[in-house]
Amino acid sequence: MASANLLDTKTVNLNEVLGNGKIYRVPQFQRDYSWGQDNWEDLWNDISIVKETGNPHYMGSVVLQNVGSKQYLIIDGQQRFTTLSILTLAFIARIQKLSEDGIDIDANKERVDILMKQYIGQKDPASLRYSSKIFLNENNDGFYQQRLLTFKSPINVNKLSDSERLMWDAYVFFQKSIDRDFKSETGENLANSLNKVIGDLLMFIQITVEDELNAYTVFETLNSRGVDLTSTDLLKNFLFSLVAKSPTDLSQVKGQWKKIIDAIGLKDFPVFLRYYLQATRQMVTKESLFKVVKQYVKTNSDVFDLLDHLEKYAYTYVALGAPDDELWIFDKEIRNCINALKIFRVTQWKPLAMVAFEKLPDAEFKRLIFSIVAIAYRYNVIAKLQTNEMEKIYSRASINLFRNEQATYQSALNDIKLLYLNDEDFKNYFQIKQFRTSNSADKKILRYTLYKLESQEGGHSYDFETDAGTIEHVLPESYPEIWHDEFTEDEYQRNIYLLGNLTLLEPSKNNKDAANEDFNHKKLIYATSQYTITKKIDFDTWTSNTVKHRQGQLAKIATTVWKI
């Protein structure tokens, strides 16, 4: 366990969370309430199971930041905290209704007071209103305090914001669920269900941290383990807090932030921010991102400077992942390169490309993208080498290009040339390359590869995504009996997905004529194909040695296709 001043972790139930006079605040700029019908139904079903079995139910992790005086910021868990608060209000409203209907009036009134104090907060002696244990963000807290905590219906539901409407719908949902499933329950039984079932048996892993940096670290740790958290919210809260003293600055920052998030998307923002820093400042790991941001951003002007640069690069970053983006509308060759890199699922090059797009003339930017495709195909697709060093090299190249006013395509290329696999090594890796055609990602890269080879050999510029050509296995994928003399089962397994055994063929020839025929029959069909690489399959027999020989031929062609 980490030292006490970093974080504290323990398992607690809802009663322990809301007990001991603790106050919880959703950070001012945290996202609005967003749970919907599916979430409410899941929670209600969980409660029903707990009630029936008497077994605890774990609600997952919550991350709290201790800000002193028994006050905590809800770094992660606001959706659950808010929903459970609304649920308790629905239970309390039901008991209050019993009292109003003349059922056990005094006892139910007392139950309402006790439960409000236990789950909602203390009553103010002046206003006689309950002061909340939970305070929501700037957009939701007014409705929560003024309507839900006072059991007042909205004046006009249609005028509510989306998040306010969701909060109200949650309250109505739980009221209806209680009316249905606790229809004839007494106030005593309702209070017992709230206190002993929901309060005692809904469990949380409570992680308490002492500062924003540790909160971010916990976020990233939980994210890496598949927990649905958003570090973007934490970064936003930090930036907004630096300008919050000035309403004008805050309004401007909010507007600029919205533009960036609308362009990038909440989920992808941390990656974009990290790539921006790697392109212009320093190499940044996912875990150190928040620490590095705090290093560079300390004042109002730093926030504006960062957001200005992020807005400038945001549209380029998006376009680098979208072949159909309007940025490439007049350049089919760049579109094809962006598409290829997307298919390769390689992204480490993006920091360099972001800077190059801003700094280099169009023709030099285009040359650099061509070179990046060649590097990525050799390094990532065929050799499948480690990407850790790759990210560092691209970051150094990006920063050099960003800082150097005289930078050129050649200087950028010199900075990344270590990643360019030489022809001999490339051929060696290429000659053993297999593509699993049952895997959709592999199949897409295979089509790209075969069509590029076809273009080089036959001069035909077919579009590998739209052309009707199919993948043909010379040695059939089904391993029919007529091929058993040429390939043992072991040889079949080793050869079926080798590139030397794969080619392009028109659908009609593949499905009807070639299919599972022997090689001599297939060879006659290949001779009539429109694809040059298929016509050239003109061997006497098709064996393991033939597959190896053809793959060697394709490897030589490949060195001329993916070349700087």
Secondary structure, 3 states (H helix, E strand, C coil): CCCCCCEEEEEEEHHHHHCCCCEEECCCCCCCCCCCHHHHHHHHHHHHHHHHHCCCEEEEEEEEEEEECCEEEEEECHHHHHHHHHHHHHHHHHHHHHHHCCCCHHHHHHHHHHHHHHHHEEECCCCCCEEECEECCCCCHHHHHHHHCCCCCCCCHHHCCHHHHHHHHHHHHHHHHHHHHCCCCCHHHHHHHHHHHHHHHEEEEEEEECCHHHHHHHHHHHHHCCCCCCHHHHHHHHHHHHHCCCHHHHHHHHHHHHHHHHHHCCCCHHHHHHHHHHHHCCCCCCCCHHHHHHHHCCCHHHHHHHHHHHHHHHHHHHHHCCCCCHHHCCCHHHHHHHHHHHHHCCCCCHHHHHHHHHHCCHHHHHHHHHHHHHHHHHHHHHCCCCCHHHHHHHHHHHHHHHHCCCCCHHHHHHHHHHHCCCHHHHHHHHCCCECCCCCHHHHHHHHHHHHHHHHHHHCCCCCCCCCCCEEEECCCCCCCHHHCCCCCHHHHHHHCCEHHHEEEECHHHHHHHHCCCCHHHHHHHHCCCCCHHHHCCCCCCCCHHHHHHHHHHHHHHHHHHCCC
